[in-house]
Amino acid sequence: MLAPIIHILPLTTIRRERVLPVAGRIMVRKGQRVNPRDVVAEADLAPQHLMLDIARGLGLSPQAADEYIQRKPGDVLSEGDLIAGPIGWAKRVVRTPRAGKVILAGRGKILLEVDSWAFELRAAYPGIVSSFIPERGVVLETYGALIQGVWGNGAMDTGLLRLLISKPEDVLTAEQVQVELRGAVILGGYCGEISVLQNAAGLPVRGLILASMAASLLDEAAKMPYPIVVLEGFGLLPMNAASFKLLTSHDQREVAINAEPFDPYGTSRPEVVIPLPVSDPPAEPRSATIFAPGQRVRIVRAPYHAHTATILTVRPGLDTLPSGIRTETAEVRLENDVSVILPLANLEVLE
């Protein structure tokens, strides 16, 4: 059975694509070193259109307003340019609210195609530009620790890692989110209060890494302006030992947090990258494998959710579970040396 892999690695080679939503321009050169906030590519998004009610602006009927329209289709305007008028003793006029081009004019209205702002794609990771994706983006390469999670709210940022956790089962409270954490990436345990998220937004912080989170906070967490990565899932779950040990050993170090949503059918998942200096480039992690004896695994469902274990044997054929489901299973040894039989669907290979 093909095994899903979650990466929790103290040192590895990390390659990530940064891609524009539409075709655009590459702004960096191959081999260039970039910082997370550097713009690596940009694109002009589809133009917007504004319908300006000239008749209402001049206080006239649509037919009468047409006599005062001073622009015709094809005219290019700057912000604040005169469109219609003046009229009356007050010299009432209508001016363009945005730079753009007149598309249609008549019946007391003007359709304006306004200039769009360039979309800037930032690196999000520190590293080297290793290759290009023509007209769409770049591939970045960096070295460091990699910790992946199970849920993210889609945002990205970087900052110094600050610890608000001393044990894997700790609970993060609103009182712990103090002003001295402004601009930091906070490592916390379980979050069950919306006030924690609100306090973090008010500082603001650069990111929040949580062991777990109450499911009732999902909608609010998705709206937060800073990235949130949940490592274990929803409910009161402790942080797995591998992530806890790795993250707590890098207090006050710069981290890049990418809270992109988890795609179980692709390769993307929310993650934290801690750039580290290296003398020799380490190996790149595998993206796929099969279950085998000796592998370390992370358990993703109750009753051992978030525990780590070692596979002793992958059992042949199908086993019947207490629920009556027949499925592939493995015998694993938990960290307390207790051996249990679990479905392979409940396991992820830990690398």
N, C-alpha and C positions, 0 to 999 in steps of 0.2 A: 504493500500500500504506500502510495506517495505521501510523504510526511510534510506538513507545514513547518516552516522554520521561523523562530523568533530569535533575533540577534541581540545578545547582551554580551558585548565583547570589550575587554579592557584595551585592546589595540588592534586596529584593522585598517585596511584601505577602503575608503568610502567614495564611490562614484555616484553622482546624482545628476539627472537631467534637469535643466531649467528651461522651460518651454513657453513661448508666447501663445496667447489664445488664437491669434491670427498671424499671417505672414508679416514679417517686419524686418528690422535691421539689427545686425550683430554689432555691438559697441565695444567689444574687447578683441584682443588678438590671442592666438594660440600660444600657450605657455605663460600667459600673463597671470600674476598673482592677484587675487581679488579678495576684498573684505565682504562681509555679509551684506552691507548696505550699498555696495557698488552696483551701478546699473550695467547689466551685461547685454541687454537687448531692449529695443523699444519698437512700438508699432502704433500706427494711426488707426484708431478704432472707427467704426462706421459713423458717419456724420449724423447729427441730430437735426430735427426740423422744428421750427417754431411758427405757429400761426398767430400773427399779430392782427388784432381787431382795430383797424384804423378808424372806422366809423365811431366806435365807442370812445376811442381816445380823443377824437375831435368833437364829439357830441353832435354828430350829424347822421343823416340816413346813409345807408351804403351807397346809394346813387350819388348823393351830394359829396360824399367823402372822396369818391374817385377823382374829382376835379382837383383835389389838393394833394394827391399822391405824387411825389416827385421822383419816384424810382420805377424802373421797368425790369422785367426778367433779364437776368444776366449781370445786373449791376453788383459789383463787389463793394461791401461796406465794412467800415471799421466800427468798433463799439462807440456808440454815442452819435453816429452820423444821423443827419436829418432825413426822415423818411417821408413825412407829410406835414402840411401846414406851411406857414402860420395862418391862423384864422382868428377873427374877432379882436376886440380891443385888448384882450390879454395875450394875444399872439400865441395861442395854443398850438403846440407842435407835438409830433410823435418821433422819437429817436430809436434807433436800433439798440436793443439791450445787449447784444453780443455781436462780435465780428462774424461775417458770413456773406452769403450770396443770395440775391432775390431769385426765387424759383417761379413764383406766380404773383401777379398783382391784379386786383380788380374786385368788384362787388364789396368794396369797403374793407378788404383784407389783403394782407401780404403774407405769403409763405416764404420763410427765410431758412435756408440751409446754413446752420452755424458751424463754425470751426470746432473740431473735436480736439481734445487734449491727447497728447501722445501717452500711450500706456507704457510705463517703465517697468521692466522686469529686473528685479534685484537678485543678487547672487544667493542670498539667504544662508550660504555656508562660506566660511573662509577656505581658500584653496587655490588650486591651479586650474586654468582653463585647459583641459586635455584635448578637446575636439569640439567641432561645430555641428549643429543640426541646421543645415542650410535654410536661411530665412526664418527660422523658428526659435533657435536658442543655442545653448551650449551644454557641454558635459563638464562638470567640475570634479576635481579629484582632491581629496584631503585625507589626512591620517589622524586617527584618534580613537577614543572610546565611542561605542555605539550602543544605545539602549532604546529598544523599541517597545511601544505600548499597544493598546487595543482600541483607543478612541481619541480623536482629536477634533477641535472645533474649526480647523481650516486656516488658522492664522500662523504667522512665522515671526520670529524675532531673535535677538541675541542679548546676552547680558551676563553679569557675574552670578554664579550659583550661590544661593544662600540657603542654609539648612534650617528648617523648622521641624525636624523629625529626629528623634534619638533612638526609636525602636520601630521595627516594621509595622507594628499595629497601632502606632500613634494616630490621634485624631487632630486635625487642623481646626483651630477656632479663630473667630474674627478678632479676638483680643491679641492674637499673635501677629497679626498683619499690621505692623507699626510703620511710622513714617520713614524710619531708617532703611526700610526695604525698598524705597522708591528706586525704580530703574533696575531692580534685580530680577533674576529668575528664581522663584521660590520652590524649594523641594518640601512637600508636605506629605502627610499620610492620608487618612480618610477625610473627605469633605462632605459634611451633611447639612451645612447652613448656607443659605443664599447670601448672608451678610459677609461671608468670607470672600465670595466672588466680587461683591460690590465694593468692599474695602480695598481689594486689590486693584480694581478699576479706578478707584478714586485717587490712588497714590500718584501715578499709575505704576504697575510693575511691568516687566518685559515678558513674563511668562509664569506659568504655574504647572508644576509637575506633581501629580497626585498618585498615590497608591490606588485609591478607589474613590468613588463618588456616589452620592445618593441619586437614584434614577430620577427623582422628582426635580433635580437641578439641571437635567439634560437640556431643556429648552433655553434656560437662562444662560447656561455655560456656552451654548452655541452662539449667543449674541455678544459675548464679551469681546472687547477690542484687542485683547492680548491672547497669545496662544495658550491653550490648555491641553496637556497630554495626560491621559489616564492610563496607568500601566497595567492594572489588573482587571478592571471592570466595574460594575455597578453593584452597590451594596457594601456592607462593612467588611472589606477584605484587606488583609495585611499585604505589604509590599513583599514580593518574592525576594529571597535571600541574596540572589545574584545581583539584582538591580540595586537593592539597598546597600550592599557592600561597595559596589562600584561608584554609585552616585555620592555616597557620604564620604568617600575618599578624595573627592574633588571639590570640596568646599572652597569658595572664593575664586574658582577658575572660570574663565569665559566659556560659555556654552551656547550652542545654536539649537533652538527648539523649533521643530517643524511639526505642527499639529495637523498635517493633512489627514483626511479621513482614511480609515482602514478599508482597503479593497481586498476581500478574501479571495478574489479570483485573479488578482494581479500581484504586483510586487510592492505597491505603496502601502505604508502604514505609518502612523505617527511615531516620531522618534526624537531622541536627544543626541546630539553629537558634541563631544568634548574634544576639540583639536589638541593634539599633543605633538611635540617634536620627536622626530625619528631619525636614526642614522641610516637604516635600511628599510625600504618600503615593506610593510607587512603584507601578508596574503589577503586577497579579497574574499569575503565570506561567500559561502555557497548559497544559492537561491532555492535549491531543491535537493531532496534526498529521500531515502526510504527508511522505514523503521528497522532498527537492528539492535541486538544486545549490546550493552555497554553505553548506549547513548544517554545523555542527560536530557530529561524532558520536563516541561512545565505542564501542569494539569490545569485545564481551562474550564472545568465544570465541577459542581458539587458532587460528593461531599469533601473533596480535597482541593477545591479551587485555589489557585495561586501557590500551591505547594510545588516544590521541585522533587524529582525522583530520578532513579536510574533504571533503565530497562534491563531486566534479568533474562527474559525470554519473550519472543513473539510467538504466541501460541498458534499452532497449525489449525486450519479450518475455521469454523465458526463456533462461538460459545453462546449459550443461552443465558441472558442476564435475568435478574429477578423480575424485571418488568415484562419478560417474555420475548424481548427483542433478541434476535440472533445476529451477531456481528463479530468482526475481528477484534481480538483482544491481545493484551500483553500483561505479563506479570512484571510489576515494578517494585522497587525498594524505595520507600519514602526516607526522608532525612532522619527519622527516628528509628530506622532499621526495620520497620514493619513492612511486610510484603503484602501487596493487594493486587487483584486482577481488575484491569480497567479497559474500557473500549479504546481502540486506537483513535477514534474520533474525538476523544477527550484529551488528547495529548498533542503538544507541539514540541518539536526538537529544539533544544536550547543550545545556541552556539554563541 
